[in-house]
Amino acid sequence: MDGSSGLAVTARDFGLKGPRGWVFRGVSADAEPGSLIALEGPSGSGRTCLLLALTGRMRPTEGLASVGGLELPRRMSAVRHRSALAHVTGVTDLDPALTAGEHLREQALLQGRFGGSPRGLPRPRAERARTRQRRVDTALATAGLDLAALPKGPRTAVRDLERTEALRLSLALALLTGPGLLGVDDTDLKLSSAERAEVWALLKSVTDTGTTVLAVCRQAPRDAVVVRTGTAGHDETKEAAADALAETGRS
């Protein structure tokens, strides 16, 4: 994992409109590489769709945005390849029946097969296995997840993880891809004050590796670059967000 190439994020009058209305509109941002960016707003204010739009997974309707110098929506595919998502319901859901170790092995194998350099494929199997394990160990350390401390170690099923443990696992899986931009949804959902402080400290430590972090939340910490999505809409606006997500697609 290489977190040394964080991506700058800028936006001006950025907006997305679905079939039933505006999901978000008039969003502006200006954050340097390696920033902790909090997408702050109440539920229903378009926070998740903004996260998906800034990571190249939803097509915006108006305004300007750039991620690492790549203009949106023209360079959506390039932004997708340089970003990763964690903890996004319906996009990065963990399989409750699989163990933490199984999730990590699967992601590491996929990344080695499809995300690495083709020159690495002819290497001996033992060397490839060592490389995968180093990547997993680095991602776990950055996400602050100690597999040995779980109830059954790496054989602990996702269904048995605490909320913050599941979040850390999702972060580790995303970090395995070596993103320059990491998007995290529902950062403070159903967490205690102590747990929220713990998660924000974790995300700040991720930015210390160079990776830029976009984090959806109700209330941003003091040291974050705050991007507000406005007030919560009515049910019609929430449906518009769902419609826009289905219409523009996910990856």
C-alpha positions as CSV (number, residue, x, y, z in Angstrom):
1,M,0.0,0.0,0.0
2,D,1.3,3.4,-1.0
3,G,-0.3,6.3,0.8
4,S,2.2,8.9,-0.4
5,S,0.1,10.1,-3.3
6,G,-2.9,11.7,-1.7
7,L,-5.3,13.6,-4.0
8,A,-6.3,17.2,-3.7
9,V,-10.1,17.8,-3.9
10,T,-11.7,21.0,-5.2
11,A,-15.3,21.8,-6.1
12,R,-17.3,24.8,-7.1
13,D,-21.1,24.9,-7.2
14,F,-21.1,21.1,-7.5
15,G,-24.5,19.5,-7.8
16,L,-26.4,16.4,-8.7
17,K,-30.0,16.2,-9.7
18,G,-32.1,13.0,-9.9
19,P,-35.4,12.4,-11.5
20,R,-37.3,13.6,-8.4
21,G,-35.2,16.7,-7.6
22,W,-31.8,17.9,-6.4
23,V,-29.8,15.4,-4.3
24,F,-27.2,18.1,-3.4
25,R,-26.4,21.4,-4.9
26,G,-24.0,24.4,-4.5
27,V,-21.3,22.4,-2.8
28,S,-17.8,23.9,-2.7
29,A,-14.6,22.4,-1.4
30,D,-10.9,23.1,-1.4
31,A,-8.6,20.6,0.2
32,E,-5.0,19.7,-0.2
33,P,-3.6,16.2,-0.6
34,G,-3.6,14.3,2.6
35,S,-6.5,16.2,4.1
36,L,-9.3,14.9,6.3
37,I,-12.4,16.2,4.6
38,A,-15.7,15.9,6.5
39,L,-18.9,15.8,4.4
40,E,-21.1,17.1,7.2
41,G,-24.9,17.2,7.2
42,P,-28.0,15.5,8.5
43,S,-29.3,12.2,7.1
44,G,-31.1,12.8,3.8
45,S,-29.0,15.8,2.8
46,G,-27.1,14.0,0.0
47,R,-23.9,13.2,1.9
48,T,-23.5,9.7,0.5
49,C,-24.2,10.8,-3.0
50,L,-21.7,13.6,-2.7
51,L,-19.1,11.0,-1.5
52,L,-19.9,8.8,-4.5
53,A,-19.7,11.8,-6.9
54,L,-16.3,13.0,-5.6
55,T,-14.9,9.4,-5.9
56,G,-16.1,9.1,-9.5
57,R,-19.0,6.8,-8.9
58,M,-21.9,9.1,-9.6
59,R,-22.2,11.6,-12.5
60,P,-22.7,15.2,-11.3
61,T,-25.2,17.5,-13.0
62,E,-23.7,20.9,-12.6
63,G,-20.6,22.7,-11.3
64,L,-17.0,21.9,-11.4
65,A,-14.9,19.4,-9.4
66,S,-11.4,18.1,-9.6
67,V,-9.7,15.2,-7.8
68,G,-6.0,15.0,-8.0
69,G,-6.1,17.3,-11.1
70,L,-8.7,15.0,-12.8
71,E,-11.8,16.8,-13.8
72,L,-15.2,15.4,-13.0
73,P,-17.3,14.1,-14.7
74,R,-14.9,13.9,-17.7
75,R,-12.3,11.8,-15.8
76,M,-14.6,9.7,-13.6
77,S,-13.0,6.4,-14.6
78,A,-9.5,7.7,-13.6
79,V,-10.8,9.0,-10.3
80,R,-12.5,5.7,-9.5
81,H,-9.2,3.8,-10.1
82,R,-7.3,6.1,-7.7
83,S,-9.9,6.1,-5.0
84,A,-11.6,3.5,-2.7
85,L,-14.7,3.3,-0.6
86,A,-15.3,1.9,2.9
87,H,-18.4,1.4,5.0
88,V,-20.9,2.4,2.2
89,T,-24.2,0.5,2.6
90,G,-25.1,-1.2,-0.6
91,V,-21.7,-0.7,-2.1
92,T,-19.0,-2.2,0.2
93,D,-21.1,-4.4,2.5
94,L,-19.2,-7.1,4.4
95,D,-20.6,-10.6,4.1
96,P,-21.7,-11.5,7.7
97,A,-21.0,-15.2,7.1
98,L,-17.4,-14.7,6.1
99,T,-14.5,-14.2,8.6
100,A,-12.3,-11.2,8.8
101,G,-9.4,-13.4,7.5
102,E,-11.4,-14.6,4.5
103,H,-12.4,-11.0,3.5
104,L,-8.8,-9.9,3.7
105,R,-7.4,-12.9,1.7
106,E,-10.1,-12.5,-1.0
107,Q,-9.3,-8.7,-1.3
108,A,-5.6,-9.3,-1.4
109,L,-5.9,-12.0,-4.1
110,L,-8.1,-9.8,-6.2
111,Q,-5.8,-6.9,-5.8
112,G,-2.8,-9.0,-6.7
113,R,-4.6,-10.4,-9.8
114,F,-6.3,-7.3,-11.1
115,G,-4.7,-4.3,-9.3
116,G,-1.0,-4.9,-9.5
117,S,1.5,-4.6,-12.3
118,P,1.5,-7.4,-14.9
119,R,5.2,-7.8,-14.4
120,G,4.5,-9.1,-10.9
121,L,2.5,-12.1,-12.1
122,P,5.5,-14.4,-13.2
123,R,7.0,-14.2,-9.8
124,P,7.3,-17.4,-7.7
125,R,4.1,-18.3,-5.7
126,A,5.9,-18.0,-2.4
127,E,7.1,-14.5,-3.2
128,R,3.7,-13.4,-4.3
129,A,2.2,-14.8,-1.0
130,R,4.8,-12.8,1.0
131,T,4.0,-9.7,-0.9
132,R,0.2,-10.1,-0.3
133,Q,0.8,-10.7,3.4
134,R,2.9,-7.5,3.7
135,R,0.1,-5.6,2.0
136,V,-2.4,-7.0,4.4
137,D,-0.3,-6.4,7.4
138,T,0.3,-2.7,6.4
139,A,-3.5,-2.2,5.7
140,L,-4.4,-3.7,9.1
141,A,-1.9,-1.6,10.9
142,T,-3.1,1.6,9.2
143,A,-6.7,0.7,9.9
144,G,-5.8,-0.1,13.5
145,L,-7.3,-3.6,13.4
146,D,-5.5,-6.3,15.5
147,L,-6.8,-9.7,14.2
148,A,-5.3,-11.4,17.2
149,A,-7.4,-9.3,19.6
150,L,-10.7,-10.5,17.9
151,P,-12.7,-13.2,19.8
152,K,-11.6,-15.9,17.3
153,G,-8.7,-14.1,15.7
154,P,-8.8,-14.0,11.9
155,R,-11.5,-16.7,12.0
156,T,-14.0,-14.2,13.7
157,A,-17.1,-13.9,11.5
158,V,-18.1,-10.4,10.5
159,R,-21.5,-10.9,12.3
160,D,-19.5,-11.2,15.6
161,L,-17.5,-8.0,15.1
162,E,-18.2,-4.9,17.1
163,R,-19.3,-1.8,15.1
164,T,-15.9,-0.1,15.2
165,E,-14.2,-3.4,14.4
166,A,-16.3,-3.8,11.3
167,L,-15.5,-0.3,10.3
168,R,-11.8,-0.9,10.7
169,L,-12.0,-4.1,8.6
170,S,-13.8,-2.2,5.9
171,L,-11.1,0.5,6.0
172,A,-8.4,-2.2,5.8
173,L,-10.0,-3.8,2.7
174,A,-10.2,-0.4,1.0
175,L,-6.6,0.5,1.9
176,L,-5.4,-2.7,0.3
177,T,-6.0,-1.1,-3.0
178,G,-3.5,1.7,-2.2
179,P,-5.9,4.6,-2.9
180,G,-4.9,8.3,-3.1
181,L,-8.5,9.1,-1.9
182,L,-10.4,7.1,0.6
183,G,-14.2,7.6,1.0
184,V,-15.9,6.5,4.2
185,D,-19.6,6.7,4.7
186,D,-21.6,7.0,8.0
187,T,-18.5,7.6,10.0
188,D,-20.3,8.5,13.3
189,L,-23.5,6.4,12.8
190,K,-24.7,4.9,16.1
191,L,-21.4,5.4,17.9
192,S,-20.8,6.7,21.4
193,S,-18.9,9.9,21.9
194,A,-15.8,7.9,22.8
195,E,-16.1,5.7,19.8
196,R,-16.6,8.7,17.5
197,A,-13.4,10.3,18.9
198,E,-11.6,7.0,18.3
199,V,-12.7,6.8,14.7
200,W,-11.8,10.4,13.9
201,A,-8.4,9.8,15.4
202,L,-8.0,6.7,13.2
203,L,-9.0,8.6,10.1
204,K,-6.6,11.4,10.9
205,S,-3.8,8.8,11.3
206,V,-4.7,7.5,7.8
207,T,-4.2,11.0,6.4
208,D,-0.8,11.1,8.1
209,T,0.3,8.4,5.7
210,G,-0.5,10.8,2.8
211,T,-3.9,9.5,1.8
212,T,-6.8,12.0,1.5
213,V,-9.9,10.9,3.4
214,L,-13.5,11.9,2.6
215,A,-15.7,11.1,5.6
216,V,-19.5,11.4,5.8
217,C,-20.7,12.5,9.2
218,R,-23.3,14.4,11.2
219,Q,-20.8,16.5,13.0
220,A,-17.2,17.2,11.9
221,P,-14.2,17.3,14.1
222,R,-12.3,20.5,14.6
223,D,-9.3,19.6,12.5
224,A,-11.2,18.6,9.4
225,V,-11.9,20.5,6.2
226,V,-15.6,20.8,6.4
227,V,-17.9,20.5,3.4
228,R,-21.6,20.9,4.3
229,T,-24.4,19.4,2.3
230,G,-27.2,21.6,3.7
231,T,-30.4,20.6,5.5
232,A,-32.2,17.3,5.3
233,G,-34.8,17.0,2.6
234,H,-38.2,15.5,2.7
235,D,-38.8,11.9,1.7
236,E,-38.9,13.0,-1.9
237,T,-35.3,14.2,-1.7
238,K,-34.2,11.0,-0.1
239,E,-35.9,9.1,-2.9
240,A,-34.2,11.3,-5.4
241,A,-30.8,10.3,-4.0
242,A,-31.7,6.6,-4.4
243,D,-33.0,7.2,-7.9
244,A,-29.8,9.1,-8.9
245,L,-27.6,6.3,-7.5
246,A,-29.5,3.7,-9.6
247,E,-29.4,5.9,-12.7
248,T,-25.7,6.8,-12.7
249,G,-24.4,3.4,-11.5
250,R,-21.8,2.2,-9.0
251,S,-18.5,0.5,-9.1
